């Protein structure tokens, strides 16, 4: 399918690996000129080279921390206007809410709520003026089914979800489409680290921890990041123009609800 976005400019945050990388790869394959950001310059450059070789697309790199004011300012300086924005940032660590002070909450909210809101604030009016824009916020399946030990993430991402619901409807008449993607358990470095920690905590092998995670997924496997990237690219396509303010769960059927 031709997604109709060849030649469009895209910004993909936290794109050196995992779901961000997969999203950048899919957008590049669709013909977008992609700016990718991440904190680690070496890994970021390697990813850019991989995307260029695979797609032939123009890929620009910007090493920095998007969760800081300085990091966001650098993105805007490098790409003052964009047609597509993929907001993405690693989630805060698990734990017990009794151990989280105000600073821990401030960091989580800055990274997973304020950062995407500030980038949308910077870009959506320009998108509207040009009559086309796409924003995908990568959040978490925990928005639908909160996980007790991920309270920082649950709270911050729920705040972003509520804000996005209103903004998406405000911007829809102007050709700007905003949606959230909620990943479940994918085969990424982050999930691998989580499984290792669970294995150590429970005294089982990594293989047993992985098998236990898979048993909770009706699809019978972990998600492939490439699948996620293709869904992200579709949400940025011309075909997605009637998808407004949705929370799209990509979890292999793990969430049992109908809403």
HELIX and SHEET records of a PDB file:
HELIX    1   1 UNK A   18  UNK A   29  1                                  12    
HELIX    2   2 UNK A   41  UNK A   55  1                                  15    
HELIX    3   3 UNK A   69  UNK A   78  1                                  10    
HELIX    4   4 UNK A   97  UNK A   99  5                                   3    
HELIX    5   5 UNK A  102  UNK A  109  1                                   8    
HELIX    6   6 UNK A  110  UNK A  114  3                                   5    
HELIX    7   7 UNK A  115  UNK A  130  1                                  16    
HELIX    8   8 UNK A  141  UNK A  143  5                                   3    
HELIX    9   9 UNK A  148  UNK A  150  5                                   3    
HELIX   10  10 UNK A  151  UNK A  171  1                                  21    
HELIX   11  11 UNK A  172  UNK A  174  5                                   3    
HELIX   12  12 UNK A  189  UNK A  202  1                                  14    
HELIX   13  13 UNK A  206  UNK A  215  1                                  10    
HELIX   14  14 UNK A  225  UNK A  235  1                                  11    
HELIX   15  15 UNK A  238  UNK A  240  5                                   3    
SHEET    1   A 7 UNK A  59  UNK A  63  0                                        
SHEET    2   A 7 UNK A  33  UNK A  38  1                                        
SHEET    3   A 7 UNK A   9  UNK A  12  1                                        
SHEET    4   A 7 UNK A  84  UNK A  87  1                                        
SHEET    5   A 7 UNK A 133  UNK A 138  1                                        
SHEET    6   A 7 UNK A 176  UNK A 183  1                                        
SHEET    7   A 7 UNK A 247  UNK A 250  1                                        
END                                                                             
